[in-house]
């Protein structure tokens, strides 16, 4: 293991951090094979330092067959060869830390890859074996076991069960997979499963990782009876009240064990949960002082661009976090969600997986204006902020990827009705006038793994760095001001009186943020000076879909 510098002694760095999400496959390709890698990330660390982020969250970089973009993990103690080596990951963690940037790795406790040694052993061992007890193998229902053991659906469409084939070629037991059939769910009632994941945490904390992001954190534990889901006609509340695999009480003991491990290391190694829950009080339980440090705020992420809805989401978020003294998190987009510029340019500006479809009309000029305003809104709210790669460039969702190029299982399992998530995962444009736009070195052997739009020549980091009015310049200026403003990040928050459709709040004596979601321009408070605006003012007034930071 390479020597790595210890994290800085700031135990509360995470409470107001700006964390940049790296999707390694699409960030930067160092060797010309068309796929991003860790050496590519290392080469762009100066860019990330200049941007002004405090930490990097990496989507899985482990060995994987890539059935679900790396979230089907075959080995947690190594690096997928297409991304590099374990030594490369250690260098990346160390070099980023030398620039004051911590590294957060992704852990996927709900499932592993079908290529993982545990699952291969379970298939080979056969029905009723001890090796299968680490998973959820069950006989099927029906006269010949031809029906799945229960009615649970896969998150990617179809049933959440896959049938095995016995050595003699006859159909065998079924195994649970709440996601893709190449991602068998683990049985967290088995002591091997808990011990293995606790050792994985130590493995990466020993290498200097500053934290862990926990994928699908509320879905890990299952009712061992595996009962059918209640009829949806009973209502969402009835379904969630006794859900067999969402937000079960025993989850909290698992994460308390993880927190004890994190707290045994210096420098505040943090746990960040992907927790999708409609109940704010249940959500906050994961953030008690002996559990996770923070969790993603999906209510805000999916909220439409409407003043009343956004204000309610902010209030509900801050109210839920207050009793457990945890900082809120704010995020506009991630590797699963339609990019902000595109979403905010639609008639329906919210986000719901169920409404993803091909051919939705989008006004990118309007969406960009709103996305710029939303950037200042999120960076002014109390707590930490997550920034998905390419958001700082104002990249839109790529919606014309040829169907034969799409790779996301959400699309592949949808009978061509759901475009999936590939549109927000297209490789980044760094410079140049044509693909690969600096993502891969000139003369690389392969095209980018997903095609880049030709019009991205105007959106490259190189072009935007030279344009003071670009999205990149806006983010750089905002992050620079955020670092220098003592009232930003974690801290106090108070709403101010404002006109209808205008969000106005104070973060400290002397700092005010206004966001105008009304149809007409809004007056600025008297006695204030403009620090930064998301767009030009109109005769000293704040136009629609524009935000401003003020001193006064």
C-alpha positions in Angstrom: 0.0 0.0 0.0 1.4 3.4 -0.9 2.0 6.0 1.8 -0.8 8.6 1.7 -0.9 11.9 3.6 -3.4 12.0 6.4 -6.5 14.1 5.9 -6.4 17.6 7.3 -7.5 18.0 10.9 -10.7 19.8 10.1 -13.2 17.4 11.6 -16.2 19.3 10.2 -15.0 19.7 6.6 -18.0 17.7 5.3 -20.6 20.0 6.8 -20.2 22.6 4.2 -18.2 20.9 1.5 -18.7 21.1 -2.3 -18.3 17.6 -3.5 -17.8 16.8 -7.2 -19.2 13.6 -8.6 -16.9 11.7 -11.0 -18.3 9.1 -13.3 -14.9 7.6 -14.2 -15.9 6.0 -17.5 -16.8 9.5 -18.8 -14.5 11.9 -17.2 -11.1 11.7 -19.0 -9.4 9.0 -21.1 -5.6 8.9 -20.8 -4.8 6.0 -23.2 -7.2 6.4 -26.2 -9.3 3.4 -25.6 -12.5 5.5 -25.5 -13.2 4.9 -21.8 -12.3 7.3 -19.0 -9.7 6.1 -16.4 -8.0 7.1 -13.2 -4.9 8.4 -15.0 -7.3 10.7 -16.9 -8.7 12.0 -13.6 -5.2 12.5 -12.2 -4.3 14.6 -15.2 -7.3 16.9 -14.6 -6.8 17.4 -10.8 -5.5 20.9 -11.5 -8.8 21.7 -13.2 -10.8 20.4 -10.2 -8.6 22.4 -7.8 -9.1 25.6 -9.8 -12.8 24.9 -9.8 -12.7 24.9 -6.1 -14.2 21.7 -4.9 -13.5 20.1 -1.5 -13.9 16.4 -2.4 -14.4 14.0 -5.2 -17.1 11.3 -5.1 -16.2 8.4 -7.5 -18.8 6.1 -8.9 -17.5 2.5 -8.7 -14.0 1.9 -10.1 -13.8 -1.7 -9.1 -13.5 -4.8 -11.4 -16.9 -5.3 -13.0 -18.5 -6.8 -16.1 -20.2 -3.4 -16.5 -23.8 -4.8 -16.7 -24.8 -1.7 -14.8 -22.0 0.8 -15.3 -19.8 -0.6 -12.6 -22.5 -1.0 -9.9 -22.2 -4.7 -10.4 -19.0 -5.1 -8.4 -16.9 -8.3 -8.7 -14.0 -7.3 -6.4 -14.0 -4.4 -3.9 -10.3 -4.6 -3.2 -9.0 -3.8 -6.7 -9.6 -1.5 -9.7 -11.3 -2.4 -13.0 -8.3 -2.8 -15.5 -10.0 -0.4 -18.0 -9.8 2.3 -15.3 -6.2 1.5 -14.1 -4.7 -0.3 -11.1 -5.0 -0.3 -7.4 -1.7 1.6 -7.3 -3.2 4.2 -9.6 -6.1 4.7 -7.2 -3.8 5.1 -4.3 -1.8 7.8 -6.3 -5.0 9.5 -7.1 -6.2 9.6 -3.5 -2.8 10.9 -2.4 -2.4 13.5 -5.2 -5.9 14.9 -4.7 -5.3 15.2 -1.0 -2.2 17.1 -1.6 -4.4 19.7 -3.4 -6.8 19.7 -0.4 -9.3 17.5 -2.2 -10.6 14.4 -0.4 -11.8 11.2 -2.1 -15.2 9.5 -1.4 -15.6 6.0 -2.8 -18.8 4.2 -3.8 -19.9 1.1 -1.9 -22.9 -1.0 -3.1 -24.1 -3.1 -0.2 -27.4 -4.3 -1.7 -25.8 -6.6 -4.3 -22.7 -7.7 -6.0 -21.9 -8.9 -9.5 -22.9 -12.3 -10.8 -19.2 -12.6 -11.6 -18.2 -12.2 -7.9 -16.5 -15.3 -6.4 -19.2 -15.6 -3.8 -22.0 -15.9 -6.4 -20.1 -18.2 -8.6 -19.5 -20.5 -5.6 -23.2 -20.3 -4.8 -24.2 -21.4 -8.3 -21.7 -24.2 -8.3 -22.7 -25.5 -4.9 -26.3 -26.0 -5.8 -29.7 -25.8 -4.0 -29.7 -25.8 -0.2 -25.9 -25.2 0.1 -24.3 -22.9 2.7 -22.8 -20.8 -0.1 -26.3 -19.8 -1.3 -27.3 -18.5 2.2 -25.3 -15.3 1.5 -28.0 -14.5 -1.1 -31.7 -15.0 -1.5 -32.2 -18.3 -3.4 -35.8 -19.7 -3.3 -37.8 -22.3 -5.2 -40.4 -20.8 -7.5 -44.2 -20.8 -7.2 -46.5 -22.6 -9.5 -46.9 -26.4 -10.3 -43.4 -26.6 -11.6 -41.7 -23.7 -9.9 -42.1 -21.7 -13.0 -43.3 -18.5 -11.3 -41.1 -16.1 -9.3 -41.1 -16.6 -5.5 -43.0 -13.3 -4.9 -44.2 -10.2 -6.8 -41.3 -7.9 -6.2 -40.4 -5.8 -9.2 -36.9 -5.0 -10.4 -36.0 -1.3 -10.4 -35.0 -1.8 -14.0 -38.3 -3.4 -15.1 -39.8 -6.9 -15.0 -39.6 -9.2 -12.0 -36.9 -9.0 -9.3 -36.1 -12.7 -9.7 -33.9 -14.7 -12.1 -34.2 -18.5 -12.4 -31.0 -20.7 -12.4 -30.3 -23.8 -14.4 -29.2 -26.9 -12.7 -26.2 -29.0 -13.9 -28.5 -31.4 -15.7 -30.0 -28.5 -17.7 -33.3 -28.4 -15.8 -34.7 -25.2 -14.3 -33.6 -24.7 -10.7 -34.2 -22.2 -7.9 -34.7 -18.4 -8.4 -32.4 -15.7 -6.9 -33.4 -12.2 -6.0 -32.1 -9.2 -7.9 -33.8 -5.9 -7.2 -31.8 -4.4 -10.0 -30.3 -6.2 -13.0 -30.2 -10.0 -13.3 -26.4 -9.7 -13.2 -26.7 -8.1 -9.7 -27.8 -10.7 -7.1 -29.0 -9.3 -3.8 -27.0 -10.1 -0.7 -28.6 -11.5 2.5 -27.6 -9.1 5.2 -28.8 -11.6 7.9 -25.7 -13.6 7.1 -22.6 -12.7 9.2 -20.2 -13.1 6.3 -21.9 -10.3 4.5 -21.6 -7.8 7.3 -18.0 -8.8 8.1 -17.0 -8.5 4.5 -18.3 -5.0 4.1 -16.8 -3.8 7.3 -13.5 -5.0 6.1 -14.0 -3.3 2.7 -14.4 0.0 4.6 -11.2 -0.5 6.5 -9.4 -1.4 3.2 -10.2 1.9 1.6 -9.9 4.1 4.8 -6.4 2.6 5.2 -5.6 4.0 1.7 -6.7 7.5 2.6 -10.2 7.6 1.4 -12.1 10.4 3.1 -15.5 8.8 3.0 -18.0 6.3 1.5 -21.1 6.9 -0.5 -23.6 4.1 0.2 -25.7 3.1 -2.9 -29.4 2.3 -2.4 -28.8 2.5 1.3 -32.4 2.0 2.4 -32.9 -1.2 0.3 -30.3 -3.4 1.8 -32.3 -5.3 4.4 -35.1 -7.7 3.5 -37.9 -9.4 5.4 -36.7 -13.0 5.6 -40.2 -14.2 4.9 -40.0 -12.5 1.5 -43.7 -11.6 1.5 -45.5 -10.2 -1.5 -45.8 -6.4 -1.8 -49.2 -5.1 -0.9 -51.6 -4.2 -3.7 -50.7 -0.7 -4.8 -54.4 0.1 -4.6 -54.0 0.1 -0.8 -52.1 3.4 -1.2 -48.4 4.3 -0.8 -48.6 4.8 2.9 -49.9 1.3 3.4 -47.2 -0.2 1.2 -44.4 1.7 3.0 -45.7 1.0 6.5 -44.5 -2.6 6.3 -42.3 -2.6 3.3 -40.4 -5.9 2.9 -37.2 -4.3 1.6 -37.3 -0.5 2.0 -36.3 1.4 5.2 -36.4 -1.6 7.5 -35.5 -0.8 11.1 -32.6 -3.3 11.2 -30.7 -1.1 8.7 -29.7 1.3 11.5 -27.7 -1.3 13.3 -25.7 -2.0 10.1 -24.8 1.7 9.7 -24.0 2.2 13.3 -21.4 -0.5 12.9 -20.0 1.3 9.8 -20.0 4.6 11.7 -17.9 3.1 14.5 -15.3 2.1 11.9 -15.3 5.5 10.3 -14.9 7.2 13.6 -11.9 5.1 14.5 -9.9 6.9 11.7 -8.6 10.5 11.9 -9.9 13.4 9.9 -13.6 12.7 9.8 -14.1 9.8 7.4 -17.7 10.2 6.4 -20.7 8.1 5.4 -23.0 9.5 2.8 -26.3 7.7 2.1 -28.3 7.4 -1.0 -31.7 7.3 0.8 -34.8 7.8 -1.3 -37.7 8.2 1.3 -40.8 10.3 1.2 -41.1 10.5 5.0 -38.8 13.2 6.2 -38.8 11.9 9.8 -37.8 8.4 8.7 -35.1 9.9 6.5 -33.6 11.9 9.3 -33.2 8.7 11.4 -30.3 7.7 9.2 -28.5 10.9 10.2 -28.5 10.5 13.9 -25.0 11.2 15.4 -24.0 7.5 15.5 -25.1 6.7 11.9 -24.5 8.4 8.6 -23.0 11.9 8.4 -25.2 13.1 5.5 -27.6 11.7 2.9 -28.7 12.9 -0.5 -31.6 15.2 -0.7 -33.7 13.7 -3.4 -36.8 15.8 -2.6 -34.9 18.9 -3.7 -33.3 17.2 -6.7 -36.7 16.1 -8.1 -38.5 19.4 -7.2 -39.8 21.4 -10.2 -38.6 25.0 -10.9 -41.5 26.6 -9.0 -40.9 29.1 -6.1 -43.5 27.6 -3.7 -42.4 24.0 -4.3 -38.7 24.9 -3.9 -39.4 26.9 -0.7 -41.4 24.0 0.7 -38.6 21.5 -0.2 -36.0 23.7 1.5 -38.2 24.2 4.6 -38.9 20.4 4.9 -35.3 19.6 4.4 -34.0 22.0 7.0 -36.7 21.0 9.5 -35.9 17.3 9.1 -32.2 17.8 9.6 -32.5 20.1 12.6 -33.4 17.5 15.3 -30.3 15.4 14.5 -28.0 18.4 14.0 -27.0 17.1 10.5 -26.2 19.4 7.6 -28.5 19.2 4.6 -27.2 18.3 1.2 -28.2 20.0 -2.1 -27.9 18.4 -5.5 -29.4 19.3 -8.9 -28.3 16.3 -11.0 -26.3 13.0 -10.8 -25.4 10.0 -13.0 -29.0 8.7 -12.9 -31.0 11.9 -13.5 -31.8 14.0 -16.5 -29.3 16.9 -16.7 -30.5 20.2 -15.2 -30.2 22.3 -18.4 -32.5 19.9 -20.2 -35.0 19.3 -17.3 -35.4 23.0 -16.5 -36.2 23.7 -20.2 -39.3 21.4 -20.2 -42.9 22.0 -19.4 -42.5 19.5 -16.5 -39.4 20.7 -14.7 -39.5 18.1 -12.0 -37.9 14.6 -12.2 -39.5 11.2 -11.9 -38.0 8.0 -13.2 -41.5 6.9 -14.3 -41.9 9.8 -16.7 -38.6 9.4 -18.6 -39.5 9.1 -22.3 -38.1 9.8 -25.7 -39.0 12.9 -27.6 -39.9 15.4 -24.8 -39.6 19.0 -26.2 -36.9 21.1 -24.5 -36.0 24.8 -24.6 -32.3 24.7 -23.9 -31.9 28.5 -23.7 -34.6 28.7 -21.0 -33.1 25.6 -19.3 -29.6 27.1 -19.2 -30.9 30.3 -17.7 -32.7 28.5 -15.0 -29.8 26.1 -14.4 -27.5 29.1 -13.8 -29.9 30.6 -11.3 -30.2 27.2 -9.6 -26.5 27.0 -9.3 -26.4 30.1 -7.2 -29.4 28.9 -5.2 -27.9 25.6 -4.2 -24.5 27.1 -3.4 -26.1 29.6 -1.1 -28.1 27.1 0.9 -26.9 25.9 4.3 -25.0 22.6 4.2 -23.0 20.7 1.5 -23.5 20.7 -2.2 -22.9 17.9 -4.8 -21.9 18.8 -8.3 -22.2 16.2 -11.0 -19.4 16.3 -13.6 -20.4 18.5 -16.6 -22.9 20.5 -14.7 -20.3 23.2 -14.4 -20.1 23.2 -18.2 -23.9 23.5 -18.6 -24.0 20.2 -20.6 -27.5 19.2 -21.7 -28.9 15.6 -21.7 -27.8 13.9 -24.9 -31.1 12.6 -26.3 -30.2 11.5 -29.8 -27.8 8.7 -29.0 -28.4 5.9 -31.6 -30.4 3.1 -30.1 -27.7 0.6 -31.0 -25.2 2.6 -28.8 -27.4 2.7 -25.7 -26.0 0.5 -22.9 -28.1 1.3 -19.8 -30.2 -1.7 -18.5 -33.0 0.7 -17.8 -33.3 1.1 -21.6 -32.4 -2.5 -22.5 -35.2 -3.8 -20.2 -37.9 -1.3 -21.3 -38.8 -2.5 -24.8 -37.4 0.7 -26.3 -39.7 3.0 -24.2 -37.3 4.4 -21.6 -34.2 6.2 -22.8 -32.4 5.2 -19.7 -29.5 7.1 -18.1 -26.9 7.1 -20.8 -27.8 10.7 -21.9 -26.3 12.2 -18.7 -23.2 9.9 -18.9 -21.7 11.0 -22.3 -18.0 11.7 -22.0 -17.0 15.2 -21.1 -15.7 17.7 -23.7 -12.4 19.3 -22.6 -11.2 21.1 -25.7 -10.9 21.1 -29.5 -13.4 21.4 -32.3 -14.4 17.8 -32.9 -15.0 14.6 -31.0 -13.4 13.4 -28.8 -13.0 17.0 -27.6 -10.0 16.2 -25.6 -11.7 13.4 -23.7 -9.2 11.0 -25.3 -5.8 11.9 -26.6 -5.5 12.9 -30.3 -5.2 9.8 -32.5 -6.7 7.5 -29.9 -7.5 4.0 -31.0 -11.2 4.1 -30.2 -14.1 6.5 -30.2 -15.6 7.6 -26.9 -17.8 4.8 -25.4 -20.9 7.0 -25.9 -21.0 9.4 -28.9 -20.6 13.2 -28.1 -22.7 15.7 -29.9 -20.9 17.8 -32.6 -22.2 21.0 -31.1 -20.3 20.4 -27.9 -17.4 22.3 -29.5 -18.9 25.4 -28.0 -19.3 23.9 -24.6 -15.8 22.6 -24.0 -13.9 23.5 -20.8 -11.3 25.2 -22.9 -13.8 27.5 -24.6 -15.7 28.2 -21.4 -12.5 29.0 -19.4 -11.8 31.9 -21.7 -15.4 33.2 -21.6 -16.2 35.3 -18.5 -20.0 34.8 -19.1 -19.8 31.0 -19.4 -21.3 28.4 -17.0 -17.8 27.4 -16.0 -16.8 30.9 -15.2 -20.0 31.3 -13.1 -19.3 28.2 -11.1 -15.7 29.2 -10.5 -16.7 32.7 -9.3 -19.4 31.3 -7.1 -17.1 28.7 -5.5 -14.5 31.3 -4.9 -17.0 33.6 -3.2 -18.4 30.7 -1.2 -14.9 29.9 0.2 -14.5 33.5 1.3 -17.9 34.1 2.8 -18.1 33.0 6.4 -21.8 32.8 6.3 -22.0 30.2 3.5 -21.6 26.5 3.7 -22.9 25.2 7.1 -24.6 27.8 9.2 -27.7 29.9 9.8 -30.5 30.6 7.4 -33.5 32.9 7.4 -36.2 33.7 4.8 -36.7 37.4 3.9 -39.9 39.0 2.8 -40.2 39.0 -0.9 -42.5 39.4 -3.9 -44.6 36.5 -5.1 -42.4 34.1 -7.1 -39.2 35.3 -5.5 -37.1 33.3 -3.1 -35.1 35.6 -0.8 -33.0 34.6 2.2 -30.1 35.8 4.4 -27.2 33.5 5.4 -25.4 35.9 7.7 -25.3 39.6 8.4 -24.3 41.0 5.1 -25.1 38.2 2.7 -28.4 37.8 0.9 -29.5 35.5 -2.0 -32.5 36.3 -4.3 -33.9 34.0 -6.9 -36.6 35.2 -9.2 -39.0 32.5 -10.5 -41.7 35.0 -11.3 -42.6 36.1 -14.8 -41.5 39.7 -14.4 -38.4 41.4 -13.0 -38.0 41.9 -9.3 -36.6 44.8 -7.3 -33.4 44.4 -5.3 -33.3 45.2 -1.6 -32.2 48.8 -0.9 -28.7 49.3 0.4 -27.2 46.2 -1.2 -24.4 45.6 -3.6 -24.2 42.8 -6.2 -21.5 40.2 -5.5 -22.5 37.8 -8.3 -25.5 37.3 -10.6 -26.5 34.3 -12.8 -27.3 36.7 -15.7 -27.4 40.3 -16.6 -29.6 42.6 -14.5 -32.3 44.8 -16.2 -31.9 48.4 -15.2 -30.9 47.3 -11.7 -33.7 44.8 -11.4 -33.6 41.0 -11.3 -35.0 39.4 -14.4 -37.1 36.2 -14.4 -35.2 33.0 -13.9 -32.2 34.8 -12.5 -30.4 34.7 -9.2 -28.2 37.2 -7.4 -25.8 37.2 -4.4 -25.8 40.5 -2.5 -23.8 42.2 0.1 -25.8 44.4 2.5 
